[in-house]
Amino acid sequence: MAPLLSPPHCASKLITRSDDTEEVVKERLRVCNKMSQTVEEFYRSRTKLLEFDLPGGIPESWPKLLAALNLEDHDHKKSAAA
């Protein structure tokens, strides 16, 4: 995939670091994923990790999230808009 170009009005302000190469970014993502996996395993082993799908936007997902967490929706509109 080709890199996304910045909007023309931003191009003159764009600063690119010398280490912003595809190889470096891939390594950063690999390290991030590895570290995240460790955190995920920690919470999973303590049965503190909850997995569920939240398709759609906040109005559709908010009630599902609250139900998954066994919480009541006391102030749906205010909380969902926050």
Rosetta blueprint (number, residue, H / E / L):
1 M L
2 A L
3 P L
4 L L
5 L L
6 S L
7 P L
8 P L
9 H L
10 C L
11 A H
12 S H
13 K H
14 L L
15 I L
16 T L
17 R L
18 S L
19 D L
20 D L
21 T L
22 E H
23 E H
24 V H
25 V H
26 K H
27 E H
28 R H
29 L H
30 R H
31 V H
32 C H
33 N H
34 K H
35 M H
36 S H
37 Q H
38 T H
39 V H
40 E H
41 E H
42 F H
43 Y H
44 R H
45 S H
46 R L
47 T L
48 K L
49 L L
50 L L
51 E L
52 F L
53 D L
54 L L
55 P L
56 G L
57 G L
58 I H
59 P H
60 E H
61 S H
62 W H
63 P H
64 K H
65 L H
66 L H
67 A H
68 A H
69 L L
70 N L
71 L L
72 E L
73 D L
74 H L
75 D L
76 H H
77 K H
78 K H
79 S H
80 A H
81 A H
82 A L
